[in-house]
Amino acid sequence: MSSPARAPPGGFTFSIVEGSFANVIGFEPGDRFPAVADGQWIFLAPLPAGQHVIRFQSTTDNPDFQLDVTYHLTVGGEDGDDDD
């Protein structure tokens, strides 16, 4: 099992640039400190060969934001194909 991702002690500087997604959800360009990003973003057991769909969703109230992401994955067999 892997360790979770951890921000450095005290956080880090997060730079928001003009035209970025952060602007779309209401943040002005500039540096933000401290910023942190801790946690397991996704942790899966090894998937068997074949087709898989992974979907995750998130919403916030301030600013109003919704996220709905779907990944369609193809996992090959030991020899690189999915005919096993």
N, CA and C of each residue as an Amber inpcrd file, in Angstrom:
protein
   252
   0.8430000  -1.1750000   0.0000000   0.0000000   0.0000000   0.0000000
   0.8880000   1.2390000   0.0000000   0.4930000   2.2240000  -0.7890000
   1.2940000   3.4420000  -0.8730000   0.9260000   4.4090000   0.2420000
   1.8220000   5.3580000   0.4840000   1.5620000   6.4060000   1.4630000
   0.7570000   7.5150000   0.8020000  -0.0680000   8.2200000   1.5860000
  -0.8240000   9.3270000   0.9900000   0.1070000  10.4600000   0.5860000
  -0.3370000  11.2440000  -0.3910000   0.4130000  12.4430000  -0.7810000
   0.3100000  13.4530000   0.3520000   1.3840000  14.1600000   0.6340000
   1.3880000  15.1350000   1.7210000   2.0640000  16.4200000   1.2600000
   1.4500000  17.5410000   1.6160000   2.0720000  18.8390000   1.3710000
   3.2560000  18.9890000   2.3110000   4.2610000  19.7710000   1.9350000
   5.3900000  19.9830000   2.8390000   4.9430000  20.7310000   4.0920000
   5.6400000  20.5450000   5.2100000   5.2720000  21.2730000   6.4320000
   5.1920000  22.7780000   6.1600000   4.1340000  23.4050000   6.6130000
   3.9380000  24.8350000   6.3910000   3.2330000  25.1540000   5.0850000
   3.0060000  24.1490000   4.2410000   2.3210000  24.3640000   2.9810000
   3.2630000  24.7850000   1.8680000   2.7010000  25.2470000   0.7760000
   3.4730000  25.6790000  -0.3790000   2.7470000  26.8410000  -1.0470000
   3.4190000  27.5360000  -1.9500000   2.8080000  28.6290000  -2.6940000
   2.1310000  28.0720000  -3.9350000   0.8600000  28.4110000  -4.1040000
   0.0770000  28.0000000  -5.2620000  -0.1560000  29.2270000  -6.1300000
   0.3130000  29.1780000  -7.3730000   0.1840000  30.3140000  -8.2860000
  -0.9910000  30.1050000  -9.2330000  -1.9030000  31.0620000  -9.2360000
  -3.0480000  31.0280000 -10.1470000  -2.7270000  31.9770000 -11.2980000
  -2.7100000  31.4390000 -12.5130000  -2.3770000  32.2450000 -13.6810000
  -3.6500000  32.6540000 -14.4220000  -3.5600000  33.7720000 -15.1240000
  -4.6820000  34.2680000 -15.9170000  -5.1020000  33.2140000 -16.9420000
  -6.4070000  32.9990000 -17.0580000  -6.9320000  32.0320000 -18.0110000
  -6.9800000  30.6080000 -17.5050000  -6.6520000  30.3850000 -16.2400000
  -6.6530000  29.0270000 -15.6950000  -8.0540000  28.6330000 -15.2410000
  -8.2220000  27.3620000 -14.9560000  -9.4990000  26.8620000 -14.4640000
  -9.8870000  27.5460000 -13.1570000  -8.9050000  27.8910000 -12.3310000
  -9.2010000  28.5660000 -11.0650000  -9.9320000  29.8910000 -11.3030000
  -9.6160000  30.5850000 -12.4040000 -10.3380000  31.8140000 -12.7430000
 -11.7980000  31.5230000 -13.0350000 -12.0530000  30.4210000 -13.7120000
 -13.4190000  30.0470000 -14.0780000 -14.2760000  29.8480000 -12.8330000
 -13.6960000  29.3040000 -11.7750000 -14.4800000  29.0630000 -10.5580000
 -14.3670000  30.2030000  -9.5490000 -13.8430000  31.3680000  -9.9940000
 -13.9300000  32.5690000  -9.1800000 -12.6760000  33.0660000  -8.4970000
 -11.5170000  32.4760000  -8.7480000 -10.2840000  32.9190000  -8.0990000
  -9.5040000  33.8390000  -9.0250000  -9.0450000  34.9640000  -8.4980000
  -8.2430000  35.9220000  -9.2540000  -6.8080000  35.4050000  -9.3890000
  -6.1090000  35.8050000 -10.4690000  -4.7020000  35.4210000 -10.6220000
  -3.8590000  35.9370000  -9.4610000  -2.7950000  35.2190000  -9.1440000
  -1.8760000  35.6090000  -8.0840000  -1.4060000  34.4120000  -7.2940000
  -0.4880000  34.6590000  -6.3710000   0.0480000  33.6030000  -5.5170000
  -0.7740000  33.4630000  -4.2540000  -0.9720000  32.2360000  -3.8190000
  -1.6900000  31.9370000  -2.5830000  -0.7690000  31.1400000  -1.6630000
  -0.6640000  31.5680000  -0.4280000   0.1570000  30.8590000   0.5510000
  -0.5100000  30.9710000   1.9090000  -0.5920000  29.9470000   2.7040000
  -0.1510000  28.5920000   2.3690000  -1.2330000  27.8390000   1.6140000
  -0.8110000  26.9170000   0.8010000  -1.7060000  25.9860000   0.1290000
  -1.2960000  24.5840000   0.5540000  -2.2560000  23.6920000   0.6480000
  -1.9640000  22.2980000   0.9950000  -2.7840000  21.3840000   0.0930000
  -2.3150000  20.1880000  -0.0930000  -3.0280000  19.1830000  -0.8770000
  -2.6340000  17.8220000  -0.3330000  -3.3520000  17.3550000   0.6540000
  -3.0500000  16.0760000   1.2790000  -4.1360000  15.0640000   0.9420000
  -3.7510000  13.8170000   0.8610000  -4.7340000  12.7570000   0.7500000
  -4.4380000  11.7760000  -0.3550000  -5.2460000  10.7660000  -0.4160000
  -5.2110000   9.7800000  -1.4850000  -6.2030000  10.2680000  -2.5380000
  -5.7340000  10.5680000  -3.7090000  -6.6470000  11.0310000  -4.7500000
  -7.4550000   9.8670000  -5.2770000  -6.8140000   8.7550000  -5.5040000
  -7.5220000   7.5170000  -5.8330000  -6.5540000   6.3620000  -5.5470000
  -7.0680000   5.3230000  -4.9670000  -6.2510000   4.1590000  -4.6610000
  -7.0640000   2.9310000  -5.0290000  -6.5880000   2.1690000  -5.9970000
  -7.2950000   0.9840000  -6.4690000  -6.4200000  -0.2400000  -6.3360000
  -7.0490000  -1.3580000  -6.0540000  -6.3510000  -2.6280000  -6.1570000
  -6.0780000  -2.8560000  -7.6430000  -5.0890000  -3.6690000  -7.9880000
  -4.8380000  -3.9420000  -9.4000000  -6.1080000  -4.4490000 -10.0960000
  -6.3860000  -3.8920000 -11.2570000  -7.5850000  -4.2720000 -11.9980000
  -7.2900000  -5.4560000 -12.9080000  -8.2400000  -6.3710000 -13.0590000
  -8.0310000  -7.4780000 -13.9870000  -8.0790000  -6.9760000 -15.4320000
  -7.5550000  -7.7910000 -16.3480000  -7.5940000  -7.4330000 -17.7600000
  -9.0400000  -7.2240000 -18.1960000  -9.2330000  -6.2530000 -19.0840000
 -10.5670000  -5.9800000 -19.6190000 -10.9240000  -4.5080000 -19.5380000
 -12.1870000  -4.2280000 -19.7630000 -12.7100000  -2.8650000 -19.7750000
 -13.2070000  -2.4710000 -18.3860000 -12.9420000  -1.2180000 -17.9870000
 -13.3570000  -0.7240000 -16.6870000 -13.8180000   0.7250000 -16.8220000
 -14.7520000   1.1290000 -15.9910000 -15.2010000   2.5160000 -15.9400000
 -15.0350000   3.0020000 -14.5080000 -14.3550000   4.1290000 -14.3520000
 -14.1940000   4.7580000 -13.0370000 -14.8180000   6.1440000 -13.1440000
 -15.7440000   6.4470000 -12.2380000 -16.4210000   7.7410000 -12.2570000
 -16.3480000   8.3490000 -10.8660000 -16.0530000   9.6540000 -10.8020000
 -16.1260000  10.3480000  -9.5190000 -16.7510000  11.7080000  -9.7240000
 -17.4360000  12.1640000  -8.6680000 -18.1590000  13.4230000  -8.7020000
 -17.8500000  14.2280000  -7.4540000 -17.9730000  15.5620000  -7.5680000
 -17.7770000  16.4450000  -6.4310000 -18.5840000  17.7170000  -6.6500000
 -19.0660000  18.2930000  -5.5650000 -19.7580000  19.5740000  -5.6470000
 -19.3340000  20.4360000  -4.4640000 -19.3830000  21.7530000  -4.6780000
 -19.1470000  22.7070000  -3.5980000 -20.2030000  23.7940000  -3.6890000
 -20.4420000  24.4760000  -2.5760000 -21.4090000  25.5640000  -2.5550000
 -20.7700000  26.9250000  -2.7750000 -19.4750000  27.0760000  -2.4490000
 -18.8440000  28.3830000  -2.5370000 -17.4400000  28.2410000  -3.1070000
 -17.1370000  28.5780000  -4.3480000 -18.1220000  28.9720000  -5.3540000
 -18.8840000  27.7530000  -5.8420000 -20.0130000  27.9950000  -6.4700000
 -20.8280000  26.9020000  -7.0050000 -20.0000000  26.1550000  -8.0490000
 -19.7320000  24.8960000  -7.8070000 -18.8410000  24.1220000  -8.6690000
 -19.2770000  22.6730000  -8.6460000 -19.2810000  22.0550000  -9.8140000
 -19.5900000  20.6380000  -9.9200000 -18.5460000  19.9650000 -10.7920000
 -18.1610000  18.7680000 -10.4160000 -17.1860000  17.9860000 -11.1570000
 -17.7680000  16.6090000 -11.3810000 -17.7010000  16.1190000 -12.6010000
 -18.1860000  14.7840000 -12.9300000 -17.2240000  14.2160000 -13.9690000
 -16.3440000  13.3050000 -13.5450000 -15.2910000  12.7700000 -14.4150000
 -15.4860000  11.2660000 -14.5670000 -15.4020000  10.7990000 -15.8030000
 -15.5000000   9.3740000 -16.0870000 -14.2760000   8.9350000 -16.8740000
 -13.5950000   7.9120000 -16.3890000 -12.4680000   7.3150000 -17.0870000
 -12.9040000   5.9650000 -17.6340000 -12.6280000   5.7180000 -18.9040000
 -12.8480000   4.4170000 -19.5210000 -11.4670000   3.8020000 -19.7090000
 -11.1950000   2.7300000 -18.9880000  -9.8620000   2.1170000 -18.9860000
  -9.8880000   0.7580000 -19.6590000  -8.8230000   0.4580000 -20.3680000
  -8.6110000  -0.8810000 -20.8990000  -7.3250000  -1.4000000 -20.2870000
  -7.4330000  -2.4940000 -19.5480000  -6.2720000  -3.1050000 -18.9070000
  -5.9140000  -4.3530000 -19.6970000  -4.6480000  -4.4050000 -20.1580000
  -4.1900000  -5.5500000 -20.9470000  -3.7570000  -6.6910000 -20.0540000
  -3.5690000  -7.8430000 -20.6780000  -3.0750000  -9.0140000 -19.9640000
  -1.5820000  -8.9090000 -19.7370000  -0.9800000  -9.9800000 -19.1990000
   0.4470000  -9.9760000 -18.8870000   1.3140000  -9.7440000 -20.1130000
   0.8580000 -10.1930000 -21.2930000   1.6580000 -10.0140000 -22.4940000
   1.3130000  -8.7110000 -23.2380000   0.5240000  -7.8330000 -22.5940000
   0.2150000  -6.5470000 -23.1890000  -1.0920000  -6.4860000 -23.9460000
  -1.7580000  -7.6320000 -24.1180000  -3.0640000  -7.5700000 -24.7750000
  -4.1450000  -7.9730000 -23.7910000  -5.3910000  -7.8570000 -24.2000000
  -6.4860000  -8.1870000 -23.2800000  -7.2070000  -9.4500000 -23.7220000
  -6.4820000 -10.3630000 -24.4080000  -7.0960000 -11.6110000 -24.8650000
  -6.9570000 -12.7310000 -23.8490000  -6.3420000 -12.4960000 -22.7080000
  -6.1040000 -13.5630000 -21.7010000  -7.4010000 -13.9710000 -21.0580000
